[in-house]
């Protein structure tokens, strides 16, 4: 059974055995395949919704003002409290009203307001991002809101190749892309690796 098939089977059992809305989180280091796994999972269930943590990136203008643009993607370049507030709304509004959440546009390299919607009758909400298992600050309020949290991982060399390709497709030179992976993505990956113990299962990305 592939990792995707395993997640789909487990979540199907969860939905069959429980009532109400279920929020399933997927975390892991940059380039591990979180978005791919999350989108595949959401697509496997009729009416499921997708809430990416990336939509809660601080804007480039704010990052410039804070002096953090050069390490965009680090834990302090997101609106953690806003993400938690959105998850609370997603929990509370089941059966009542739709909840709109931001998306992230890679072409613009900016968050986009109300890019995703969680319909009021959506029983399964899949959310994904780097820091869902972090136990400090506002991030510590995320894990209790999740029914399940899965950790997606893959070999470092595979992650690195994916990240370099992503950054070059985003406009960086191969040298600049490799430097970004070394200086920004890998330190983030080290932090994220400490959250494996808070996850229900580790799967291959």
ChimeraX attribute file (.defattr): number of C-alpha atoms within 10 A of each C-alpha:
attribute: neighborCount
match mode: 1-to-1
recipient: residues
	/A:1	7
	/A:2	10
	/A:3	14
	/A:4	18
	/A:5	13
	/A:6	12
	/A:7	19
	/A:8	19
	/A:9	13
	/A:10	13
	/A:11	19
	/A:12	14
	/A:13	11
	/A:14	15
	/A:15	14
	/A:16	9
	/A:17	8
	/A:18	9
	/A:19	9
	/A:20	13
	/A:21	20
	/A:22	23
	/A:23	22
	/A:24	21
	/A:25	27
	/A:26	29
	/A:27	30
	/A:28	28
	/A:29	25
	/A:30	24
	/A:31	24
	/A:32	25
	/A:33	19
	/A:34	26
	/A:35	21
	/A:36	13
	/A:37	23
	/A:38	27
	/A:39	18
	/A:40	16
	/A:41	24
	/A:42	20
	/A:43	15
	/A:44	13
	/A:45	16
	/A:46	10
	/A:47	14
	/A:48	20
	/A:49	22
	/A:50	23
	/A:51	28
	/A:52	23
	/A:53	24
	/A:54	23
	/A:55	24
	/A:56	24
	/A:57	27
	/A:58	21
	/A:59	19
	/A:60	16
	/A:61	11
	/A:62	13
	/A:63	18
	/A:64	12
	/A:65	10
	/A:66	10
	/A:67	10
	/A:68	16
	/A:69	17
	/A:70	12
	/A:71	16
	/A:72	18
	/A:73	18
	/A:74	19
	/A:75	17
	/A:76	13
	/A:77	19
	/A:78	20
	/A:79	18
	/A:80	23
	/A:81	15
	/A:82	14
	/A:83	24
	/A:84	20
	/A:85	13
	/A:86	18
	/A:87	22
	/A:88	14
	/A:89	17
	/A:90	26
	/A:91	18
	/A:92	14
	/A:93	17
	/A:94	19
	/A:95	14
	/A:96	10
	/A:97	14
	/A:98	16
	/A:99	19
	/A:100	17
	/A:101	24
	/A:102	21
	/A:103	22
	/A:104	19
	/A:105	13
	/A:106	12
	/A:107	9
	/A:108	9
	/A:109	12
	/A:110	18
	/A:111	19
	/A:112	17
	/A:113	13
	/A:114	12
	/A:115	14
	/A:116	18
	/A:117	17
	/A:118	23
	/A:119	20
	/A:120	16
	/A:121	16
	/A:122	20
	/A:123	20
	/A:124	24
	/A:125	26
	/A:126	24
	/A:127	25
	/A:128	25
	/A:129	20
	/A:130	26
	/A:131	26
	/A:132	27
	/A:133	28
	/A:134	21
	/A:135	15
	/A:136	8
	/A:137	9
	/A:138	14
	/A:139	18
	/A:140	16
	/A:141	21
	/A:142	21
	/A:143	19
	/A:144	10
	/A:145	18
	/A:146	19
	/A:147	15
	/A:148	19
	/A:149	25
	/A:150	23
	/A:151	28
	/A:152	25
	/A:153	22
	/A:154	15
	/A:155	11
	/A:156	14
	/A:157	9
	/A:158	13
	/A:159	21
	/A:160	20
	/A:161	13
	/A:162	15
	/A:163	20
	/A:164	22
	/A:165	15
	/A:166	15
	/A:167	17
	/A:168	15
	/A:169	14
	/A:170	14
	/A:171	11
	/A:172	15
	/A:173	13
	/A:174	14
	/A:175	10
	/A:176	14
	/A:177	21
	/A:178	20
	/A:179	13
	/A:180	19
	/A:181	20
	/A:182	13
	/A:183	13
	/A:184	17
	/A:185	22
	/A:186	17
	/A:187	13
	/A:188	20
	/A:189	20
	/A:190	11
	/A:191	15
	/A:192	21
	/A:193	18
	/A:194	12
	/A:195	18
	/A:196	19
	/A:197	11
	/A:198	15
	/A:199	19
	/A:200	12
	/A:201	14
	/A:202	17
	/A:203	18
	/A:204	15
	/A:205	21
